[in-house]
């Protein structure tokens, strides 16, 4: 009799445990929460700076000079991107699509970090021309270089922004932030291809590429023409994760084996030319440069072209250490007054 009484309780516990395990598995294959808040777009990118700082991939960072506007932003908000930003997710709206300008790409972003809400609200109120209310959330309207930037504080550590011309984009991000976190959420393109991002990646991107993006919009997304590499529509999934060294992976989904083979051959030709020139001119005796180029592999797997490489940690630290000394600040020529006085939050 005792066994019969305990059986229903055991079954309930087993079902609950199975449900929890199922949700945990789903969460592992779901995009990070900031990325799931993004709107539908033509490309997505994500970076986890908190874990990069913990792992200390780049080593100690040299002091970077701040321009006056950014320094003013730091003083008024107490927020410094290189110190306080933990996660960032970006959506790329190609020109002419989803509210994108016919000539320029537009962007939507979600930032997660250590935020002083009161000081940030005061700063946004100061630089905005108007404030819209959507539910219980304020949307700050900020003119920026001939377009409109909309910013909303979603929580104690999360901010959303978009310069998309459609105001529904930022409103959708606000609405999604108010719902319970769901592993099934997120933009359709991201849901379809995020499973190809290796587990534990600290940075990744999922973007549409190919000649179709130029033909459909009449312009080049992000000012680049990828048709020299992708003669047919493609989706590229790129990632970086840390396993002693930084493992880079880029996977192009081409739709056919012939197209994937063409991409493989083009990339190999380009790498042979570029690698030989780079080693002979810039780093002929640098062991880290040699390790990088010797680790690069390009392979075809049916309708996919896959590039992998290992980026030595020492190589990254050399780049970080040398960059501030070799950088020269240059003012853009012919910049309008409005462009010269950009607010620090873009």
N, C-alpha and C positions, 0 to 999 in steps of 0.2 A: 504494500500500500504506500509506503514511504517513497519507493522508487517511482510509482505512478504520479504522486503529488509533485515530486521534484522535476519530473520530465518536462512539463510546460515551462517551468522557470529556466531550466537548462536551455531549452529551445529558444526562449526569448533572449537570453544572454548571448547565445550563439549568433542569432540573427543580428543583434545590435553590434556585436564584434565584427561580423561580416560587413555590415553597412559602413562602419567606421573605417575598416580596412579598404573598402571600395572607394570611399571618399578620399582617403589618403593617397591612393594610387592615382585617382583623377587629378588631385591637386598637384602631384608631381609632374603630370603631363599638361597642366594648364598654364597659360602665360602668367607672369607675376601680376599682382593686383593693379599696379599703375598702368600696365599695358592693357588690361581688360577694361579700363575706363576710357580708353581712346576711341575715337569715332572710326567708322569705315574709311579706308584710305588706300593708296597705292603702294605704300611702303611703311614699315615700322622698324624702330630701333629701340634698344634698351641697354642700359648700363647700370651695374651695381657697384657704385663707388665705395660703399661702406665695406664690402668684403675685399675690394682691392686695397683699401687702406689697411685692413686687418692683416692681409697676406703680405703687405709691404712690397708689392711687385716692383714699384719704381724706386724704392729706397727713399732716403731723405730728400725732400723737395727743396730746391733753391727758392729764395724769395723772388716773387714775380711782381714787377711794377704794375700798379693799377692806374688806369686813366682817371681823370678827375671825376667823371660821372659815376664810374663804378665805385670809386672811393667814397663818394657821397652816399651811394646806395648802401654800402657797408656801414657807414656811420649812422645812418638813419634807421636801418632795419636790424643791424647786428648780425646779418646773414652774409656769410662769405662762401661762395659756391665751392671753391676748392677745399674748404674745411668742413662745411656743414651740409652739403648736398649728399644724400645717401643713395637715392635711386632716381633715375630719370628715364622716362619713356616718351618716344616721339612718334607721331603719325605724319606721313608725308603725303600731301595732296598735290598730285601732278598738275601742271598748267591745264586749265580748261576742264578739269574734272572736279566734282564735289565742291563747287564754289571757288575753285582755284582761278587765279587771274589768268587770262589768255597768254600772258608772257612770263609769268613767274609761278614757281611752286609756292604753296602755302603750308604752314606747319601747325600742328596741335601738340601740346606737351603736358605731361604730368610730372611734377617734381615732388619728391619726398625727402624730408630732411629735418634739421633742428630749426624750427621756425618760431619766432616771437610774433604771435598773431597780432597783438596790439600795435606793435611798431610797424609791422608790414602793412596793416590796414591804413595806418596814418600815412605811410609813404604812398600807397596806391591812391588814396583819396587826394593827395596833394598833386600827383601827376596826371590824374584822369580828368577828362572833360565832362563826364557824366557817369552816373551809377544806375544800373538797372537792377531790379529785384526779381529774382526767379525763385519762387517759393520762399524759403527763409535764407537764401544765399544772395549776396550782393555780387554783381558782375561789374567790374571796373572797365570803363571804355577809355582806351588810351590811344591817341593818334601817334603813329610811328611811321616815318618815312613814306608817306603817301598811302598808308593802309591803316586799318583799325586793329589794334590788339585788345582782346578781351581776356581779363584775368579774374579768376574766382578762387577763393580760399575754401577748399573742400573739407578740411579737418585740421586738427591741431598740428599735423605734420605734412599736409598735402596741399599743393597748389596746382591748379589747372590753368592753361593759357592757350589761346589760339588766335592766329591772324587770318583765319578763314573768313571770307566775306559773309558766310551764312551764320547768323546768330544762333541757329538751332544746334550747331556743332558744340559750342560750349555748354548750352543747356542740356544736351544729351549727356555730356560728361558729368554734369552735376546730378542728373537723375540717376545715372548708373552708380554714382558714389553713395547714394542714399539707400540703395538696395542691399540686401544681404549678399556677401561675397559668394559667387557661384563659379565653379570650375568650368561650367559650360558657357560662361559669358565671354565677351570680347568680340572684336571685328571678325567677319567671316574669313578673310584671307589669313589672319593670324591663327584662328582656330584650325584651319586646314593644314597649315604648314609648321606650326610651333612644335609638333611632335618630332620634327626633324632636327630640332635644336638639341645638341647633346646635354645630358643632365649635368648640372653644376656649372653651366656657362655663365661667366660674369658679364659678358656683353654679347649681343647678337643683333641681327637684322634680318628682316624678311621683306624683300622688295620685288616689284614687277620690273622686268627689264626687256629689252628687245626693240626692234624697229617699230612694233605696233604702238608703243607709247609715244613715239614721235609722230607717226601717221595719224593717230587718233586725236591728238591735241594740237598738231600743227607746230609744235615747238619741242625743245629738248628738256626733259625733266631735270631739274637741278642744274640746267645749263650744260648737261653732258649728253652725248650721243653714244649709246652703247650698241648701236646697230653694227659697228665694225666687228664686234665680238658675237653678238646675238642677232642673227639674221631673221629669226623667228621669235614669237613671244616666249618669254621664259620667266620663271620665278627663282630668285636666288636667295638661299638661306645661308647666312654667314654667322660664325660664332667664334668666341675666344674663351677658353677655360684654362685654369691653372692646374697643372700636374707636374710639379718640379720646374718645368718650363711652361711657357704660354703656348697652348696648342690652338692653332688657327685652322678653321675648316670652312670652305665655301662650296656649296652644293647647288648646281644649276639644274633645274627641272625643265627640260627642253621639249618634252612631248613626243619625241621620236629619237630612235637610235642614231640615225644619220645626222640630225642636228647636234646631238650630244658629241658625236665623233668630231664634227667640224669645230666645235668649241674647244675640245681637248687639243686638237692640232694647233689651233690659233694660240691658245694659252701657252703651250709648250714652246712654240716658235718665239713668242714674245718674251718668255722667261729666259730662254737661251740667249737672246740678244741683250736683254736688259741685265741679266746676271753677269755676263761676261764684261760688259761695260762698267757696271757698278763695282765689281771686284777689282778690275784693273785700274780704275780711276780713283775710287774712294777708299776701298778697304782691302787692298791686295794682301796685306799681312795680318788683318784683324781676324782672329780665330772665330769670333762670334758671327761676323758677317759670313764667313765660310760655312759655319754650322747652319746658319739660316738658309742659305741657298742650297746646300746639300740636302737639307731636310724636305725641301719642297717636292711634292709629288702631285701629278695630275693623272687621273684615271677616268675611264668611262665605265659606267655601270648601267647598261641598257640605255634608258632614255635620260640618264643623268651624267653630268660631268662634275667630278669632285676634285677639289684642290685641298691639300693638307700641308701644313708646315709647322715647325716648332720654333718659336721665337725665344732665344735664350734670355734669361732674366738680366744678365749682364749687359746685353745689347740694349734692352729697354732703359736700364739705369744710365747707360752712356748717353742715350738720346736725351733723356730728361736733364742730365747734368750739363750737357753741352748746349741745349736749346736756348736758355736765357742769355748766354754769352754771345750767341750768333744771331740773335733776333734783333732786328732794327725796326722800330716803330715808324710807319709811314702813314701820312694822312692821305685819304683818297682825294684825287684831283677832281675838281669841279663839283664837290659835294655841296648840296644845298644847305641853308641854315638849319632846316628841320632835321636833316640827316646828321649834322654835326652835333646836335643836342639830343641824341637818343637817350631815353631812360635806360637805366642799367638792366631792368627786367625786360627781356625781349619775348 
